[in-house]
Amino acid sequence: MRIAVFGTGAVGGYFGGRLAQAGEDVVFIARGNQLRALLEQGLRVQSLKGDFLLESVQATDDPAQAGVVDVVLAGVKAWQVTEAAQAMGPLIGPQTFVVPLQNGVEATDQLAAVLGAEHVLGGLCRIVSSVVAPAHIQHAGLEPYVAFGELDDRPSERAERLRQAFAQAGVTAEIPFNIRAAVWGKFLFIASFSGVGAVTRAPAGVLRGLPETRRMLEQAMREVLVVARAHAVSLLEESVDQTMALIDGLPAGATASMQRDIMAGRPSELESQNGAVVRLGQGVGVATPLHTFIYHSLLPAELRARDQVA
């Protein structure tokens, strides 16, 4: 398959790198220092699943240079999705489809609004990874995992082809029975882990080990669960216990990317995570007191990072 990775950060760099390592025809859409490093030194990945170096990769900042592809993996940050979709035009042919790998639950609709729903699948990923340096990705936790599917959950040949490509690259990939529920299940994890971690400035080992912060995680997850059900998403009650078990299996020092961005004074996905829980709850009359506290507490730092307050 001809695959474009739009946004070569911690997520796009890892999953795109695995696909390229397995022999897929991958082009990375990147810019700035990341693009220069990719062209000059290739892509280096340190991983619990085995380190590797791609000494030469296809990379450009011009989608028109890449041309039409079979699949676009959208690896940009959540707040960049609409802008990225507007830039994807030269990559999109009649059969091209886009798979969002962002945190949050709004990327699919944002992509569809620009590109058309026929070109978009629902998607998500799970991985603890970070950019150590330009073109140098470190995978530090969780079994790398992707899931995607047609928006109406029908079986499709194109989704199966991509699943097989990931499988051949050694990445666990699934086509869930209900992709919307799967995306919200990931949202239940990441919005809670990111938000509680960011407001407490504590890693996974502390959050799950202290009874007080463990209860915060559980409460945050239950708020997302109630909001999901109010939006007619079929999340099961056991989602909270299953997600806590996932957090219990993280490395003790693990943190979410949103937490790391906020602590470093960078723009973050706050609006697409805790802010989205609050907004989506308000839209259906569901109170989300803990997420509201987290969102309001972190908002000044977020606005400072975006130069919107002093």
Secondary structure, 3 states (H helix, E strand, C coil): CEEEEECCCHHHHHHHHHHHHCCCEEEEECCHHHHHHHHHHCEEEECCCCCEEECCCEEECCHHHHCCCCEEEECCCHHHHHHHHHHCHHHCCCCCEEEECCCCCCHHHHHHHHHCHHHECEEEEEEEEEEEECCEEEEEEEEEEEEEECCCCCCCHHHHHHHHHHHHCCCEEECCCCHHHHHHHHHHHHHHHHHHHHHHCCCHHHHHHCHHHHHHHHHHHHHHHHHHHHCCCCCCCCHHHHHHHHHHCCCCCCCCHHHHHHHCCCCCCCCCCHHHHHHHHHHCCCCCHHHHHHHHHHHHHHHHHCCCCC
